């Protein structure tokens, strides 16, 4: 039986590449989350899926910035599942200042978005084998590195920060108005990595992971020189969806290897041993 997977932001970039791979290579039934259903339908058409495969792709209107949209999407998916469990949630929807959004918009999408989606869809996940994949960024590690050996860095890295603590931290940082454009993006992704550790502790039966897709040519990286294709941004996501994982709440680099939160680990570097550096 096909595994049912929800992919937010599935109509473009890494999300679209992942949807195609999940359908064609892994035999999954994908719920393609798209803010605009028309763009979702066009994205499905662009994949040119054969009949049977096309039937395993369902476009679902889902705006990760909207409580109402996420809740409605969960109701739609619940009905479509017909009693079957959802296998996985991929929180792929993300944004950066290059999209023309505000700093608050970056936080709403990248930080609050995964929380909204998890709150709505965890009840649909298989409690025994379900998985959550939160798409992070090496910018998260870069953000934590800039903090140095501080209580802020420890809070983000230690693995036992609560949602309330993370939210309070984000609100405090946003209120200071000293974050540059890259800083607010890095802040959002560092906190998503920390939130993933929170998920692992509050839902231990579900395997939750965060990962960097790498420096991929998408709308978020436009103008920054990224050359890798969206298809090259999915290996770590797929590892966290289908392979045996040694830990819960871990962060993985684009090469699928466990990575730290306190600096940006590049492919080929030593695998993180999980030891807090300070």
Secondary structure, 3 states (H helix, E strand, C coil): CCCEEEECCCCCHHHHHHHHHHHHCCCCEEEEEECCHHHHHHHHHHHCCCHHHHCCEEEEECCCCCHHHHHHHHHHHHHHHCCCCECEEEECCCCCHHHCCCHHHHHHHHHHHHHHHHHHHHHHECCCCCEEEEEECHHHHHHHHHHCCCHHHHHHHCCCCCHHHHHHHHHHHHHHCCCCHHHHHHHHHHHHHHHHHHHHHHCCCCEEEEEECCCECCCCCCCCCCCECHHHHCHHHHHHHHCCCCCCCCEECCCCCECCCCCCCCCCCCCCCCCCCC
